[in-house]
Amino acid sequence: MKIERKFMNMDERNKLIAYKVISIMYFLTIMALQAVIMYRQFVLGQSIHDFEDFAIIFTVNSLFLITALLYFGAIPIRKISIKVILLGYAWMIVLGSLFTYAKYIIFSDQPLTMPELLDTLVIIFSISGLIVLFWVIFSILGKRRQDSELEKD
């Protein structure tokens, strides 16, 4: 009896190595995309409208990566408390504010005016809130999915 071998039939060890390589390459790709966006904006002086498609792909890809990790259980969620959610929201606001500060103050010659600063803060608060809400919903759905799979076994 001859055993048929599939092309690229990998054992567990080979799959883990491949997953690590894929993860590293994904991370490098995302960082390179961010570098290209910043280069085009601050070195070439292009308008955001010239590379808005890259920015959208970058943002959506990053959001879906973390969402998928939460949903499929790669990021273990035991119990979501209001304290953890609020700390996550505050952390996102701090990171968003620091990124915005670096983007407009360090890399750009023109400082933000007070109305622009307030508009930026409103955007940071609202987008951070939507992201945290999105992640909480999918982590709850992922936890339910995991619990239902455990009940089947």
ZADO-1210 file (C-alpha; in nm, 4 decimals, padded with zeros to 6 digits):
<atoms>
<atom x="00.0000" y="00.0000" z="00.0000" code="MET" pos="1"/>
<atom x="00.1524" y="00.3261" z="-00.1137" code="LYS" pos="2"/>
<atom x="00.0970" y="00.6381" z="00.0984" code="ILE" pos="3"/>
<atom x="00.0230" y="00.9454" z="-00.1075" code="GLU" pos="4"/>
<atom x="00.2107" y="01.2559" z="00.0084" code="ARG" pos="5"/>
<atom x="00.0591" y="01.5935" z="-00.0464" code="LYS" pos="6"/>
<atom x="00.2750" y="01.8768" z="-00.1659" code="PHE" pos="7"/>
<atom x="00.4046" y="02.0822" z="00.1289" code="MET" pos="8"/>
<atom x="00.2809" y="01.8322" z="00.3861" code="ASN" pos="9"/>
<atom x="00.4206" y="01.9830" z="00.7065" code="MET" pos="10"/>
<atom x="00.4383" y="01.8398" z="01.0534" code="ASP" pos="11"/>
<atom x="00.3612" y="02.0428" z="01.3681" code="GLU" pos="12"/>
<atom x="00.7179" y="02.1694" z="01.4106" code="ARG" pos="13"/>
<atom x="00.7406" y="02.2893" z="01.0502" code="ASN" pos="14"/>
<atom x="00.4022" y="02.4609" z="01.0780" code="LYS" pos="15"/>
<atom x="00.5112" y="02.6480" z="01.3931" code="LEU" pos="16"/>
<atom x="00.8273" y="02.7650" z="01.2186" code="ILE" pos="17"/>
<atom x="00.6250" y="02.8761" z="00.9151" code="ALA" pos="18"/>
<atom x="00.3788" y="03.0635" z="01.1378" code="TYR" pos="19"/>
<atom x="00.6658" y="03.2456" z="01.3108" code="LYS" pos="20"/>
<atom x="00.8203" y="03.3448" z="00.9778" code="VAL" pos="21"/>
<atom x="00.4819" y="03.4588" z="00.8457" code="ILE" pos="22"/>
<atom x="00.4232" y="03.6647" z="01.1611" code="SER" pos="23"/>
<atom x="00.7611" y="03.8339" z="01.1358" code="ILE" pos="24"/>
<atom x="00.7128" y="03.9108" z="00.7667" code="MET" pos="25"/>
<atom x="00.3622" y="04.0460" z="00.8331" code="TYR" pos="26"/>
<atom x="00.4994" y="04.2743" z="01.1043" code="PHE" pos="27"/>
<atom x="00.7811" y="04.3955" z="00.8768" code="LEU" pos="28"/>
<atom x="00.5323" y="04.4602" z="00.5961" code="THR" pos="29"/>
<atom x="00.3095" y="04.6688" z="00.8225" code="ILE" pos="30"/>
<atom x="00.6090" y="04.8670" z="00.9518" code="MET" pos="31"/>
<atom x="00.7342" y="04.9232" z="00.5953" code="ALA" pos="32"/>
<atom x="00.3894" y="05.0429" z="00.4894" code="LEU" pos="33"/>
<atom x="00.3864" y="05.2879" z="00.7808" code="GLN" pos="34"/>
<atom x="00.7338" y="05.4109" z="00.6857" code="ALA" pos="35"/>
<atom x="00.6236" y="05.4652" z="00.3240" code="VAL" pos="36"/>
<atom x="00.3192" y="05.6603" z="00.4379" code="ILE" pos="37"/>
<atom x="00.5287" y="05.8848" z="00.6645" code="MET" pos="38"/>
<atom x="00.7975" y="05.9273" z="00.3966" code="TYR" pos="39"/>
<atom x="00.5442" y="06.0332" z="00.1369" code="ARG" pos="40"/>
<atom x="00.3753" y="06.2745" z="00.3761" code="GLN" pos="41"/>
<atom x="00.6723" y="06.4377" z="00.5460" code="PHE" pos="42"/>
<atom x="00.9684" y="06.3979" z="00.3091" code="VAL" pos="43"/>
<atom x="00.7944" y="06.4265" z="-00.0265" code="LEU" pos="44"/>
<atom x="00.5342" y="06.6661" z="00.1116" code="GLY" pos="45"/>
<atom x="00.2441" y="06.4858" z="-00.0511" code="GLN" pos="46"/>
<atom x="-00.1080" y="06.5502" z="00.0624" code="SER" pos="47"/>
<atom x="-00.2891" y="06.2823" z="00.2625" code="ILE" pos="48"/>
<atom x="-00.5233" y="06.2475" z="-00.0339" code="HIS" pos="49"/>
<atom x="-00.2326" y="06.1215" z="-00.2471" code="ASP" pos="50"/>
<atom x="-00.1900" y="05.8104" z="-00.0339" code="PHE" pos="51"/>
<atom x="-00.5206" y="05.7816" z="00.1458" code="GLU" pos="52"/>
<atom x="-00.5688" y="05.4318" z="00.0043" code="ASP" pos="53"/>
<atom x="-00.2505" y="05.3105" z="00.1787" code="PHE" pos="54"/>
<atom x="-00.3624" y="05.4668" z="00.5059" code="ALA" pos="55"/>
<atom x="-00.7026" y="05.2970" z="00.4844" code="ILE" pos="56"/>
<atom x="-00.5506" y="04.9567" z="00.4071" code="ILE" pos="57"/>
<atom x="-00.3012" y="04.9980" z="00.6917" code="PHE" pos="58"/>
<atom x="-00.5680" y="05.0946" z="00.9439" code="THR" pos="59"/>
<atom x="-00.8235" y="04.8302" z="00.8465" code="VAL" pos="60"/>
<atom x="-00.5581" y="04.5582" z="00.8328" code="ASN" pos="61"/>
<atom x="-00.4296" y="04.6431" z="01.1808" code="SER" pos="62"/>
<atom x="-00.7798" y="04.6530" z="01.3271" code="LEU" pos="63"/>
<atom x="-00.8791" y="04.3207" z="01.1721" code="PHE" pos="64"/>
<atom x="-00.5570" y="04.1544" z="01.2858" code="LEU" pos="65"/>
<atom x="-00.6218" y="04.2291" z="01.6519" code="ILE" pos="66"/>
<atom x="-00.9914" y="04.1513" z="01.6123" code="THR" pos="67"/>
<atom x="-00.9144" y="03.8112" z="01.4590" code="ALA" pos="68"/>
<atom x="-00.6628" y="03.7369" z="01.7340" code="LEU" pos="69"/>
<atom x="-00.9282" y="03.8158" z="01.9941" code="LEU" pos="70"/>
<atom x="-01.2018" y="03.6208" z="01.8180" code="TYR" pos="71"/>
<atom x="-00.9998" y="03.3056" z="01.7539" code="PHE" pos="72"/>
<atom x="-00.8469" y="03.3006" z="02.1014" code="GLY" pos="73"/>
<atom x="-00.4845" y="03.3882" z="02.0242" code="ALA" pos="74"/>
<atom x="-00.5149" y="03.6667" z="02.2806" code="ILE" pos="75"/>
<atom x="-00.6654" y="03.4934" z="02.5845" code="PRO" pos="76"/>
<atom x="-00.9528" y="03.6797" z="02.7424" code="ILE" pos="77"/>
<atom x="-01.0627" y="03.5481" z="03.0786" code="ARG" pos="78"/>
<atom x="-01.3081" y="03.8082" z="03.1946" code="LYS" pos="79"/>
<atom x="-01.3589" y="04.1553" z="03.0595" code="ILE" pos="80"/>
<atom x="-01.4082" y="04.4089" z="03.3355" code="SER" pos="81"/>
<atom x="-01.5047" y="04.7712" z="03.2992" code="ILE" pos="82"/>
<atom x="-01.1714" y="04.8668" z="03.4552" code="LYS" pos="83"/>
<atom x="-00.9744" y="04.6804" z="03.1855" code="VAL" pos="84"/>
<atom x="-01.1884" y="04.8324" z="02.9102" code="ILE" pos="85"/>
<atom x="-01.1407" y="05.1859" z="03.0460" code="LEU" pos="86"/>
<atom x="-00.7662" y="05.1318" z="03.0892" code="LEU" pos="87"/>
<atom x="-00.7462" y="05.0068" z="02.7305" code="GLY" pos="88"/>
<atom x="-00.9424" y="05.3091" z="02.6117" code="TYR" pos="89"/>
<atom x="-00.7170" y="05.5465" z="02.8084" code="ALA" pos="90"/>
<atom x="-00.4073" y="05.3714" z="02.6706" code="TRP" pos="91"/>
<atom x="-00.5382" y="05.4091" z="02.3150" code="MET" pos="92"/>
<atom x="-00.6003" y="05.7807" z="02.3736" code="ILE" pos="93"/>
<atom x="-00.2496" y="05.8281" z="02.5118" code="VAL" pos="94"/>
<atom x="-00.0935" y="05.6405" z="02.2182" code="LEU" pos="95"/>
<atom x="-00.3085" y="05.8295" z="01.9667" code="GLY" pos="96"/>
<atom x="-00.2205" y="06.1623" z="02.1248" code="SER" pos="97"/>
<atom x="00.1520" y="06.0825" z="02.1320" code="LEU" pos="98"/>
<atom x="00.1451" y="05.9686" z="01.7705" code="PHE" pos="99"/>
<atom x="-00.0425" y="06.2823" z="01.6675" code="THR" pos="100"/>
<atom x="00.1994" y="06.4985" z="01.8650" code="TYR" pos="101"/>
<atom x="00.4976" y="06.3321" z="01.6985" code="ALA" pos="102"/>
<atom x="00.3356" y="06.3494" z="01.3575" code="LYS" pos="103"/>
<atom x="00.2523" y="06.7200" z="01.3629" code="TYR" pos="104"/>
<atom x="00.5086" y="06.8699" z="01.5998" code="ILE" pos="105"/>
<atom x="00.8266" y="06.6693" z="01.5360" code="ILE" pos="106"/>
<atom x="00.7889" y="06.5745" z="01.1685" code="PHE" pos="107"/>
<atom x="00.6072" y="06.8838" z="01.0480" code="SER" pos="108"/>
<atom x="00.7243" y="07.2437" z="01.0528" code="ASP" pos="109"/>
<atom x="00.3822" y="07.3867" z="01.1271" code="GLN" pos="110"/>
<atom x="00.2380" y="07.3462" z="01.4784" code="PRO" pos="111"/>
<atom x="-00.1298" y="07.2745" z="01.5293" code="LEU" pos="112"/>
<atom x="-00.3579" y="07.5656" z="01.6052" code="THR" pos="113"/>
<atom x="-00.5993" y="07.5351" z="01.8970" code="MET" pos="114"/>
<atom x="-00.9050" y="07.4535" z="01.6783" code="PRO" pos="115"/>
<atom x="-00.7007" y="07.1927" z="01.4895" code="GLU" pos="116"/>
<atom x="-00.5813" y="07.0459" z="01.8191" code="LEU" pos="117"/>
<atom x="-00.9387" y="07.0205" z="01.9497" code="LEU" pos="118"/>
<atom x="-01.0554" y="06.8618" z="01.6229" code="ASP" pos="119"/>
<atom x="-00.7708" y="06.6130" z="01.6439" code="THR" pos="120"/>
<atom x="-00.8549" y="06.5260" z="02.0052" code="LEU" pos="121"/>
<atom x="-01.2200" y="06.4697" z="01.9140" code="VAL" pos="122"/>
<atom x="-01.1093" y="06.2338" z="01.6386" code="ILE" pos="123"/>
<atom x="-00.8692" y="06.0514" z="01.8732" code="ILE" pos="124"/>
<atom x="-01.1380" y="06.0075" z="02.1417" code="PHE" pos="125"/>
<atom x="-01.4051" y="05.8882" z="01.8990" code="SER" pos="126"/>
<atom x="-01.1866" y="05.6540" z="01.6907" code="ILE" pos="127"/>
<atom x="-01.0276" y="05.5062" z="02.0048" code="SER" pos="128"/>
<atom x="-01.3735" y="05.4472" z="02.1499" code="GLY" pos="129"/>
<atom x="-01.4925" y="05.2733" z="01.8341" code="LEU" pos="130"/>
<atom x="-01.1812" y="05.0549" z="01.8227" code="ILE" pos="131"/>
<atom x="-01.2142" y="04.9494" z="02.1867" code="VAL" pos="132"/>
<atom x="-01.5864" y="04.8814" z="02.1409" code="LEU" pos="133"/>
<atom x="-01.5141" y="04.6748" z="01.8294" code="PHE" pos="134"/>
<atom x="-01.2489" y="04.4714" z="02.0152" code="TRP" pos="135"/>
<atom x="-01.4713" y="04.4161" z="02.3184" code="VAL" pos="136"/>
<atom x="-01.7583" y="04.2900" z="02.1028" code="ILE" pos="137"/>
<atom x="-01.5361" y="04.0470" z="01.9134" code="PHE" pos="138"/>
<atom x="-01.3611" y="03.9244" z="02.2259" code="SER" pos="139"/>
<atom x="-01.7027" y="03.8471" z="02.3788" code="ILE" pos="140"/>
<atom x="-01.8098" y="03.6704" z="02.0587" code="LEU" pos="141"/>
<atom x="-01.4806" y="03.4786" z="02.0536" code="GLY" pos="142"/>
<atom x="-01.5233" y="03.3735" z="02.4166" code="LYS" pos="143"/>
<atom x="-01.8738" y="03.2469" z="02.3397" code="ARG" pos="144"/>
<atom x="-01.7411" y="03.0582" z="02.0367" code="ARG" pos="145"/>
<atom x="-01.4695" y="02.8960" z="02.2478" code="GLN" pos="146"/>
<atom x="-01.7181" y="02.8020" z="02.5198" code="ASP" pos="147"/>
<atom x="-01.9545" y="02.6459" z="02.2663" code="SER" pos="148"/>
<atom x="-01.6646" y="02.4454" z="02.1144" code="GLU" pos="149"/>
<atom x="-01.5680" y="02.3194" z="02.4608" code="LEU" pos="150"/>
<atom x="-01.9276" y="02.2126" z="02.5275" code="GLU" pos="151"/>
<atom x="-01.9330" y="02.0109" z="02.2021" code="LYS" pos="152"/>
<atom x="-01.6286" y="01.8131" z="02.3086" code="ASP" pos="153"/>
</atoms>
